[in-house]
Amino acid sequence: MRVVIKGHRFPGRTCGPHRNVHVGLQVGSRPDGLVPGDATEAQWTTEVRVIDTEDGRDFRGPAVQGRRGERFLYLTWGELTGNDFAMFRRAKLMLNDLPETCDHDEVSVLVELTDPQGGPICARVKEPVAHWVAV
């Protein structure tokens, strides 16, 4: 299935000591699709295979991170200097939060990218900050 991450409510290009802040989807160990921290919206798309096992659902794909039973997608925040990206914070979009009836070709997750203190969202991101929708 295709997972489309739609980000909105960005924190800005300057966050605390960090300058030229960008966010992207982490694929393997690298950011993909970097977007400036002062954008109005962003969208990242990745393929995720849902695998039914005796223990429940499992997930695979180029951007899937974590161990079995705890798989997630990372949005990674960092400072961009030239082509160098220095990560300083990440947000986890937990794949177990996908709708149970997720047999669709596409699922979207709408994510607010600013935390209550005005910085980049981080750690496990759950409802209502991340809202999963089967398309």
Residue pairs with C-beta under 8 A, 6 or more apart in sequence:
1 47
1 48
1 49
1 50
1 102
1 104
1 105
1 106
1 107
2 45
2 46
2 47
2 48
2 105
2 106
2 107
3 45
3 46
3 47
3 48
3 73
3 106
3 107
3 108
3 109
4 43
4 44
4 45
4 106
4 107
4 108
4 109
4 135
5 25
5 43
5 44
5 45
5 46
5 73
5 75
5 93
5 108
5 109
5 111
6 41
6 42
6 43
6 108
6 109
6 110
6 111
7 23
7 35
7 39
7 41
7 42
7 43
7 44
7 75
7 111
7 113
8 40
8 41
8 42
8 110
8 111
8 112
8 113
9 112
9 113
9 114
10 23
10 36
10 37
10 38
10 39
10 40
10 42
10 113
10 114
11 21
11 37
11 113
11 114
11 115
11 118
11 119
11 120
11 121
12 21
12 37
12 38
12 118
13 19
13 20
13 21
13 36
13 37
13 38
14 21
14 37
15 21
15 37
15 77
15 119
15 120
16 119
18 79
18 88
19 79
20 36
20 79
20 80
20 81
21 36
21 37
21 77
21 78
21 79
21 80
21 120
22 31
22 34
22 35
22 36
22 37
22 77
22 78
22 79
22 80
22 85
23 31
23 34
23 35
23 37
23 42
23 75
23 76
23 77
23 78
23 113
23 120
24 31
24 32
24 33
24 34
24 35
24 44
24 75
24 76
24 85
25 31
25 32
25 33
25 44
25 46
25 63
25 73
25 74
25 75
25 76
26 32
26 63
26 65
26 73
26 74
26 75
26 76
26 90
27 46
27 62
27 63
28 62
30 85
31 76
31 78
31 85
31 87
32 44
32 63
33 42
33 44
34 80
34 85
35 42
37 77
37 120
42 113
44 75
46 61
46 62
46 63
46 73
47 61
47 62
48 59
48 60
48 61
48 63
48 64
48 73
48 95
49 59
49 60
49 61
50 57
50 58
50 59
50 98
50 102
51 57
51 58
51 59
51 60
52 58
55 68
55 69
56 69
57 96
57 98
58 68
58 69
58 71
59 71
59 95
63 73
63 74
64 71
64 72
64 73
64 95
65 71
65 72
65 73
65 74
65 92
66 72
66 92
69 96
70 94
70 96
71 94
71 95
71 96
72 92
72 93
72 94
72 95
72 124
73 92
73 93
73 95
74 90
74 91
74 92
74 93
75 90
75 91
75 93
75 111
75 113
75 121
76 87
76 89
76 90
77 87
77 88
77 89
77 90
77 91
77 120
77 122
78 85
78 86
78 87
78 88
78 89
79 85
79 86
79 88
89 119
89 120
89 122
90 122
91 111
91 113
91 120
91 121
91 122
91 123
91 125
92 123
92 124
92 125
93 109
93 111
93 125
93 130
94 124
94 125
94 126
97 126
97 127
97 130
97 132
98 107
98 132
99 107
99 132
99 133
99 134
101 134
102 134
104 134
104 135
105 135
106 134
106 135
107 132
107 133
107 134
107 135
108 132
108 133
108 135
109 130
109 131
109 132
109 133
110 130
110 131
110 133
111 121
111 125
111 129
111 130
111 131
112 121
112 129
112 130
113 120
113 121
114 120
114 121
115 121
115 122
121 129
